[in-house]
Amino acid sequence: MKKLVLAAALAGAASTAYAGNLAEPIVEAPVIVEEATGSSAGILLPLLLLVIVAAAVASD
């Protein structure tokens, strides 16, 4: 009788030890945020346009 109880306990413990499923895990892509370096990054294009316009006006 003891062997039957021990076998039942081991079978119960072995069956409940399984955790997880067979589905593939969902992996989300990391979010990459690119920031401009330097404090003058936002003013570079307007200054370049200003230089081009000033050169066009000066050449007339």
N, CA, C and O atoms as a CHARMM CRD file, in Angstrom:
* protein
*
  240
    1    1 MET  N      0.81600  -1.18900   0.00000 PROA 1      0.00000
    2    1 MET  CA     0.00000   0.00000   0.00000 PROA 1      0.00000
    3    1 MET  C      0.86700   1.26300   0.00000 PROA 1      0.00000
    4    1 MET  O      0.52800   2.25300  -0.64900 PROA 1      0.00000
    5    2 LYS  N      1.98300   1.22500   0.72900 PROA 2      0.00000
    6    2 LYS  CA     2.86900   2.37700   0.78400 PROA 2      0.00000
    7    2 LYS  C      3.46500   2.66000  -0.58900 PROA 2      0.00000
    8    2 LYS  O      3.62800   3.81800  -0.97300 PROA 2      0.00000
    9    3 LYS  N      3.78800   1.60500  -1.32400 PROA 3      0.00000
   10    3 LYS  CA     4.37000   1.78600  -2.65600 PROA 3      0.00000
   11    3 LYS  C      3.36400   2.41900  -3.60600 PROA 3      0.00000
   12    3 LYS  O      3.74400   3.22500  -4.45500 PROA 3      0.00000
   13    4 LEU  N      2.11000   2.07600  -3.48000 PROA 4      0.00000
   14    4 LEU  CA     1.06500   2.63500  -4.33300 PROA 4      0.00000
   15    4 LEU  C      0.89200   4.13100  -4.04300 PROA 4      0.00000
   16    4 LEU  O      0.74900   4.92700  -4.97100 PROA 4      0.00000
   17    5 VAL  N      0.90500   4.51300  -2.77300 PROA 5      0.00000
   18    5 VAL  CA     0.77300   5.92100  -2.40000 PROA 5      0.00000
   19    5 VAL  C      2.00000   6.69700  -2.86600 PROA 5      0.00000
   20    5 VAL  O      1.88200   7.81300  -3.37100 PROA 5      0.00000
   21    6 LEU  N      3.17900   6.09900  -2.69200 PROA 6      0.00000
   22    6 LEU  CA     4.40400   6.76400  -3.12900 PROA 6      0.00000
   23    6 LEU  C      4.42000   6.93500  -4.64100 PROA 6      0.00000
   24    6 LEU  O      4.81800   7.99000  -5.13400 PROA 6      0.00000
   25    7 ALA  N      3.99800   5.92200  -5.38300 PROA 7      0.00000
   26    7 ALA  CA     3.94500   6.01400  -6.84400 PROA 7      0.00000
   27    7 ALA  C      2.94300   7.07300  -7.28700 PROA 7      0.00000
   28    7 ALA  O      3.20600   7.81500  -8.23300 PROA 7      0.00000
   29    8 ALA  N      1.81000   7.15000  -6.62100 PROA 8      0.00000
   30    8 ALA  CA     0.80000   8.15800  -6.96300 PROA 8      0.00000
   31    8 ALA  C      1.32400   9.56600  -6.67000 PROA 8      0.00000
   32    8 ALA  O      1.08500  10.49300  -7.44300 PROA 8      0.00000
   33    9 ALA  N      2.04200   9.72300  -5.54900 PROA 9      0.00000
   34    9 ALA  CA     2.58900  11.03100  -5.20300 PROA 9      0.00000
   35    9 ALA  C      3.65500  11.45200  -6.20200 PROA 9      0.00000
   36    9 ALA  O      3.68500  12.61000  -6.61900 PROA 9      0.00000
   37   10 LEU  N      4.52600  10.53600  -6.59100 PROA 10     0.00000
   38   10 LEU  CA     5.55700  10.85900  -7.57400 PROA 10     0.00000
   39   10 LEU  C      4.95600  11.15800  -8.94100 PROA 10     0.00000
   40   10 LEU  O      5.41800  12.06300  -9.63500 PROA 10     0.00000
   41   11 ALA  N      3.93800  10.41100  -9.33000 PROA 11     0.00000
   42   11 ALA  CA     3.28500  10.66200 -10.61400 PROA 11     0.00000
   43   11 ALA  C      2.58800  12.02300 -10.60800 PROA 11     0.00000
   44   11 ALA  O      2.62300  12.75100 -11.60000 PROA 11     0.00000
   45   12 GLY  N      1.96500  12.35500  -9.49700 PROA 12     0.00000
   46   12 GLY  CA     1.30700  13.65400  -9.38300 PROA 12     0.00000
   47   12 GLY  C      2.29800  14.79700  -9.41000 PROA 12     0.00000
   48   12 GLY  O      2.05000  15.83000 -10.03100 PROA 12     0.00000
   49   13 ALA  N      3.42700  14.61100  -8.73400 PROA 13     0.00000
   50   13 ALA  CA     4.44700  15.65600  -8.71500 PROA 13     0.00000
   51   13 ALA  C      5.09400  15.81400 -10.08500 PROA 13     0.00000
   52   13 ALA  O      5.42800  16.93000 -10.48300 PROA 13     0.00000
   53   14 ALA  N      5.27200  14.73300 -10.79800 PROA 14     0.00000
   54   14 ALA  CA     5.89400  14.79700 -12.11800 PROA 14     0.00000
   55   14 ALA  C      4.96500  15.44200 -13.13800 PROA 14     0.00000
   56   14 ALA  O      5.42900  16.15900 -14.02500 PROA 14     0.00000
   57   15 SER  N      3.67700  15.20100 -13.02800 PROA 15     0.00000
   58   15 SER  CA     2.75200  15.76100 -14.01500 PROA 15     0.00000
   59   15 SER  C      2.52800  17.25000 -13.79700 PROA 15     0.00000
   60   15 SER  O      2.25900  17.97000 -14.75800 PROA 15     0.00000
   61   16 THR  N      2.63000  17.73100 -12.57400 PROA 16     0.00000
   62   16 THR  CA     2.41000  19.15300 -12.33100 PROA 16     0.00000
   63   16 THR  C      3.68400  19.96600 -12.50100 PROA 16     0.00000
   64   16 THR  O      3.64400  21.19400 -12.43100 PROA 16     0.00000
   65   17 ALA  N      4.80700  19.30700 -12.72100 PROA 17     0.00000
   66   17 ALA  CA     6.06300  20.02700 -12.86600 PROA 17     0.00000
   67   17 ALA  C      6.19200  20.66000 -14.24600 PROA 17     0.00000
   68   17 ALA  O      7.05000  21.52100 -14.44300 PROA 17     0.00000
   69   18 TYR  N      5.35600  20.25200 -15.21600 PROA 18     0.00000
   70   18 TYR  CA     5.42600  20.80100 -16.56300 PROA 18     0.00000
   71   18 TYR  C      4.78900  22.18500 -16.58500 PROA 18     0.00000
   72   18 TYR  O      3.65000  22.36600 -16.15500 PROA 18     0.00000
   73   19 ALA  N      5.53100  23.14400 -17.08700 PROA 19     0.00000
   74   19 ALA  CA     5.00100  24.50100 -17.19700 PROA 19     0.00000
   75   19 ALA  C      5.44100  25.08800 -18.52800 PROA 19     0.00000
   76   19 ALA  O      6.58200  24.90100 -18.95000 PROA 19     0.00000
   77   20 GLY  N      4.55500  25.78100 -19.17400 PROA 20     0.00000
   78   20 GLY  CA     4.86900  26.39500 -20.45500 PROA 20     0.00000
   79   20 GLY  C      3.98700  25.84100 -21.55700 PROA 20     0.00000
   80   20 GLY  O      3.15200  24.96900 -21.31500 PROA 20     0.00000
   81   21 ASN  N      4.17400  26.35000 -22.77700 PROA 21     0.00000
   82   21 ASN  CA     3.42700  25.80300 -23.89600 PROA 21     0.00000
   83   21 ASN  C      4.32800  25.75800 -25.11900 PROA 21     0.00000
   84   21 ASN  O      5.48300  26.18400 -25.07200 PROA 21     0.00000
   85   22 LEU  N      3.79500  25.24500 -26.20000 PROA 22     0.00000
   86   22 LEU  CA     4.59700  25.03300 -27.39700 PROA 22     0.00000
   87   22 LEU  C      4.55600  26.20100 -28.37300 PROA 22     0.00000
   88   22 LEU  O      5.17600  26.14400 -29.43500 PROA 22     0.00000
   89   23 ALA  N      3.83900  27.25000 -28.02700 PROA 23     0.00000
   90   23 ALA  CA     3.75300  28.41100 -28.91300 PROA 23     0.00000
   91   23 ALA  C      5.07100  29.17900 -28.89500 PROA 23     0.00000
   92   23 ALA  O      5.77300  29.22400 -27.88500 PROA 23     0.00000
   93   24 GLU  N      5.38400  29.77900 -30.03600 PROA 24     0.00000
   94   24 GLU  CA     6.60600  30.57000 -30.13200 PROA 24     0.00000
   95   24 GLU  C      6.46200  31.83000 -29.27000 PROA 24     0.00000
   96   24 GLU  O      5.38500  32.42500 -29.23300 PROA 24     0.00000
   97   25 PRO  N      7.51100  32.23900 -28.58900 PROA 25     0.00000
   98   25 PRO  CA     7.41400  33.46600 -27.79100 PROA 25     0.00000
   99   25 PRO  C      7.32600  34.69000 -28.69400 PROA 25     0.00000
  100   25 PRO  O      7.91400  34.72200 -29.77500 PROA 25     0.00000
  101   26 ILE  N      6.59100  35.68600 -28.23900 PROA 26     0.00000
  102   26 ILE  CA     6.43300  36.92900 -28.98700 PROA 26     0.00000
  103   26 ILE  C      7.52600  37.89500 -28.53700 PROA 26     0.00000
  104   26 ILE  O      7.58300  38.30100 -27.37700 PROA 26     0.00000
  105   27 VAL  N      8.38100  38.24700 -29.47700 PROA 27     0.00000
  106   27 VAL  CA     9.48700  39.14800 -29.16800 PROA 27     0.00000
  107   27 VAL  C      9.23800  40.46100 -29.88600 PROA 27     0.00000
  108   27 VAL  O      9.14100  40.49900 -31.11300 PROA 27     0.00000
  109   28 GLU  N      9.13700  41.53200 -29.12200 PROA 28     0.00000
  110   28 GLU  CA     8.90600  42.84300 -29.73000 PROA 28     0.00000
  111   28 GLU  C     10.24400  43.49800 -30.04500 PROA 28     0.00000
  112   28 GLU  O     11.21800  43.34400 -29.30900 PROA 28     0.00000
  113   29 ALA  N     10.27100  44.21900 -31.13700 PROA 29     0.00000
  114   29 ALA  CA    11.49700  44.91700 -31.53600 PROA 29     0.00000
  115   29 ALA  C     11.76600  46.06500 -30.56700 PROA 29     0.00000
  116   29 ALA  O     10.83100  46.74200 -30.13800 PROA 29     0.00000
  117   30 PRO  N     13.00400  46.28600 -30.22500 PROA 30     0.00000
  118   30 PRO  CA    13.30100  47.40400 -29.31800 PROA 30     0.00000
  119   30 PRO  C     13.08500  48.74800 -30.00600 PROA 30     0.00000
  120   30 PRO  O     13.30400  48.88200 -31.21000 PROA 30     0.00000
  121   31 VAL  N     12.66200  49.72000 -29.24800 PROA 31     0.00000
  122   31 VAL  CA    12.42300  51.06300 -29.77000 PROA 31     0.00000
  123   31 VAL  C     13.74700  51.82300 -29.73300 PROA 31     0.00000
  124   31 VAL  O     14.36600  51.96900 -28.67900 PROA 31     0.00000
  125   32 ILE  N     14.16400  52.29800 -30.89000 PROA 32     0.00000
  126   32 ILE  CA    15.42500  53.03100 -30.99600 PROA 32     0.00000
  127   32 ILE  C     15.10300  54.49300 -31.26900 PROA 32     0.00000
  128   32 ILE  O     14.47700  54.82500 -32.27600 PROA 32     0.00000
  129   33 VAL  N     15.53000  55.34900 -30.37400 PROA 33     0.00000
  130   33 VAL  CA    15.28300  56.78200 -30.51900 PROA 33     0.00000
  131   33 VAL  C     16.60900  57.44500 -30.83900 PROA 33     0.00000
  132   33 VAL  O     17.56000  57.38800 -30.06000 PROA 33     0.00000
  133   34 GLU  N     16.65000  58.07800 -32.01000 PROA 34     0.00000
  134   34 GLU  CA    17.87000  58.77600 -32.40100 PROA 34     0.00000
  135   34 GLU  C     17.69500  60.25700 -32.11500 PROA 34     0.00000
  136   34 GLU  O     16.72800  60.88100 -32.55300 PROA 34     0.00000
  137   35 GLU  N     18.62700  60.79500 -31.38600 PROA 35     0.00000
  138   35 GLU  CA    18.57500  62.21400 -31.06500 PROA 35     0.00000
  139   35 GLU  C     19.75400  62.91600 -31.73400 PROA 35     0.00000
  140   35 GLU  O     20.84000  62.35300 -31.87600 PROA 35     0.00000
  141   36 ALA  N     19.51200  64.13900 -32.13400 PROA 36     0.00000
  142   36 ALA  CA    20.58100  64.92000 -32.74100 PROA 36     0.00000
  143   36 ALA  C     21.59100  65.30200 -31.67400 PROA 36     0.00000
  144   36 ALA  O     21.22900  65.64900 -30.55000 PROA 36     0.00000
  145   37 THR  N     22.84400  65.23400 -32.03700 PROA 37     0.00000
  146   37 THR  CA    23.87400  65.58700 -31.06900 PROA 37     0.00000
  147   37 THR  C     24.24200  67.05400 -31.22100 PROA 37     0.00000
  148   37 THR  O     24.27700  67.58000 -32.33400 PROA 37     0.00000
  149   38 GLY  N     24.50500  67.68500 -30.15000 PROA 38     0.00000
  150   38 GLY  CA    24.88400  69.09800 -30.17800 PROA 38     0.00000
  151   38 GLY  C     23.68100  70.00100 -30.01800 PROA 38     0.00000
  152   38 GLY  O     22.54900  69.58500 -30.26500 PROA 38     0.00000
  153   39 SER  N     23.91500  71.22300 -29.61100 PROA 39     0.00000
  154   39 SER  CA    22.81100  72.15300 -29.37900 PROA 39     0.00000
  155   39 SER  C     22.39200  72.87000 -30.65500 PROA 39     0.00000
  156   39 SER  O     21.30100  73.43900 -30.70400 PROA 39     0.00000
  157   40 SER  N     23.22800  72.85800 -31.68700 PROA 40     0.00000
  158   40 SER  CA    22.91300  73.60200 -32.90000 PROA 40     0.00000
  159   40 SER  C     22.36800  72.71400 -34.00800 PROA 40     0.00000
  160   40 SER  O     22.35400  73.12000 -35.17000 PROA 40     0.00000
  161   41 ALA  N     21.91800  71.51100 -33.67300 PROA 41     0.00000
  162   41 ALA  CA    21.45600  70.57900 -34.70400 PROA 41     0.00000
  163   41 ALA  C     20.18000  71.07400 -35.37800 PROA 41     0.00000
  164   41 ALA  O     19.98900  70.82900 -36.56900 PROA 41     0.00000
  165   42 GLY  N     19.30300  71.76300 -34.65100 PROA 42     0.00000
  166   42 GLY  CA    18.04400  72.22500 -35.22200 PROA 42     0.00000
  167   42 GLY  C     18.16000  73.51800 -35.99300 PROA 42     0.00000
  168   42 GLY  O     17.21200  73.89700 -36.68000 PROA 42     0.00000
  169   43 ILE  N     19.25800  74.19900 -35.91100 PROA 43     0.00000
  170   43 ILE  CA    19.40100  75.49700 -36.56800 PROA 43     0.00000
  171   43 ILE  C     20.30200  75.41800 -37.80500 PROA 43     0.00000
  172   43 ILE  O     20.47200  76.40700 -38.51700 PROA 43     0.00000
  173   44 LEU  N     20.86600  74.25800 -38.05100 PROA 44     0.00000
  174   44 LEU  CA    21.81700  74.11500 -39.15400 PROA 44     0.00000
  175   44 LEU  C     21.15800  74.34300 -40.51200 PROA 44     0.00000
  176   44 LEU  O     21.70200  75.07900 -41.33600 PROA 44     0.00000
  177   45 LEU  N     20.01900  73.74200 -40.76300 PROA 45     0.00000
  178   45 LEU  CA    19.35500  73.88800 -42.06100 PROA 45     0.00000
  179   45 LEU  C     18.88500  75.32300 -42.31700 PROA 45     0.00000
  180   45 LEU  O     19.11400  75.83000 -43.41500 PROA 45     0.00000
  181   46 PRO  N     18.24800  75.99700 -41.37200 PROA 46     0.00000
  182   46 PRO  CA    17.88300  77.40000 -41.63800 PROA 46     0.00000
  183   46 PRO  C     19.08800  78.29700 -41.89800 PROA 46     0.00000
  184   46 PRO  O     19.01700  79.19400 -42.73800 PROA 46     0.00000
  185   47 LEU  N     20.18700  78.07000 -41.19300 PROA 47     0.00000
  186   47 LEU  CA    21.37900  78.87300 -41.45200 PROA 47     0.00000
  187   47 LEU  C     21.94400  78.60800 -42.84500 PROA 47     0.00000
  188   47 LEU  O     22.40900  79.52900 -43.51700 PROA 47     0.00000
  189   48 LEU  N     21.90200  77.35600 -43.27300 PROA 48     0.00000
  190   48 LEU  CA    22.37800  77.01700 -44.61500 PROA 48     0.00000
  191   48 LEU  C     21.50300  77.67900 -45.68400 PROA 48     0.00000
  192   48 LEU  O     22.02000  78.18600 -46.67900 PROA 48     0.00000
  193   49 LEU  N     20.19700  77.67600 -45.48400 PROA 49     0.00000
  194   49 LEU  CA    19.29900  78.34100 -46.43700 PROA 49     0.00000
  195   49 LEU  C     19.53600  79.85500 -46.44800 PROA 49     0.00000
  196   49 LEU  O     19.47900  80.49200 -47.50000 PROA 49     0.00000
  197   50 LEU  N     19.79800  80.41600 -45.28100 PROA 50     0.00000
  198   50 LEU  CA    20.07500  81.84700 -45.20500 PROA 50     0.00000
  199   50 LEU  C     21.35200  82.19900 -45.96400 PROA 50     0.00000
  200   50 LEU  O     21.39600  83.22100 -46.65000 PROA 50     0.00000
  201   51 VAL  N     22.37000  81.38700 -45.85600 PROA 51     0.00000
  202   51 VAL  CA    23.62000  81.63100 -46.58000 PROA 51     0.00000
  203   51 VAL  C     23.39500  81.52200 -48.08400 PROA 51     0.00000
  204   51 VAL  O     23.94700  82.31600 -48.84500 PROA 51     0.00000
  205   52 ILE  N     22.60100  80.56100 -48.52100 PROA 52     0.00000
  206   52 ILE  CA    22.32600  80.39400 -49.95500 PROA 52     0.00000
  207   52 ILE  C     21.56200  81.60000 -50.49100 PROA 52     0.00000
  208   52 ILE  O     21.88500  82.11000 -51.56400 PROA 52     0.00000
  209   53 VAL  N     20.54200  82.06300 -49.74800 PROA 53     0.00000
  210   53 VAL  CA    19.76700  83.22700 -50.18000 PROA 53     0.00000
  211   53 VAL  C     20.63800  84.47400 -50.18000 PROA 53     0.00000
  212   53 VAL  O     20.54400  85.29200 -51.09400 PROA 53     0.00000
  213   54 ALA  N     21.46800  84.62600 -49.18600 PROA 54     0.00000
  214   54 ALA  CA    22.36500  85.80000 -49.13500 PROA 54     0.00000
  215   54 ALA  C     23.35200  85.77600 -50.28000 PROA 54     0.00000
  216   54 ALA  O     23.67100  86.83000 -50.82900 PROA 54     0.00000
  217   55 ALA  N     23.84600  84.61300 -50.65900 PROA 55     0.00000
  218   55 ALA  CA    24.77500  84.51100 -51.79700 PROA 55     0.00000
  219   55 ALA  C     24.05500  84.81400 -53.10000 PROA 55     0.00000
  220   55 ALA  O     24.64100  85.41500 -54.00100 PROA 55     0.00000
  221   56 ALA  N     22.79100  84.40700 -53.21700 PROA 56     0.00000
  222   56 ALA  CA    22.03500  84.68400 -54.44700 PROA 56     0.00000
  223   56 ALA  C     21.73100  86.17400 -54.57100 PROA 56     0.00000
  224   56 ALA  O     21.77900  86.73000 -55.66900 PROA 56     0.00000
  225   57 VAL  N     21.41900  86.82100 -53.45400 PROA 57     0.00000
  226   57 VAL  CA    21.12600  88.25900 -53.48400 PROA 57     0.00000
  227   57 VAL  C     22.39800  89.05100 -53.76000 PROA 57     0.00000
  228   57 VAL  O     22.35400  90.04500 -54.48600 PROA 57     0.00000
  229   58 ALA  N     23.51000  88.64000 -53.20800 PROA 58     0.00000
  230   58 ALA  CA    24.77100  89.35900 -53.38000 PROA 58     0.00000
  231   58 ALA  C     25.31200  89.22600 -54.80800 PROA 58     0.00000
  232   58 ALA  O     26.06300  90.09400 -55.25500 PROA 58     0.00000
  233   59 SER  N     24.95900  88.19000 -55.51300 PROA 59     0.00000
  234   59 SER  CA    25.47300  87.98500 -56.85600 PROA 59     0.00000
  235   59 SER  C     24.72100  88.81600 -57.89400 PROA 59     0.00000
  236   59 SER  O     25.17100  88.91300 -59.03600 PROA 59     0.00000
  237   60 ASP  N     23.58100  89.41900 -57.52500 PROA 60     0.00000
  238   60 ASP  CA    22.81800  90.24400 -58.47900 PROA 60     0.00000
  239   60 ASP  C     23.44400  91.56100 -58.71000 PROA 60     0.00000
  240   60 ASP  O     22.92400  92.36500 -59.48400 PROA 60     0.00000
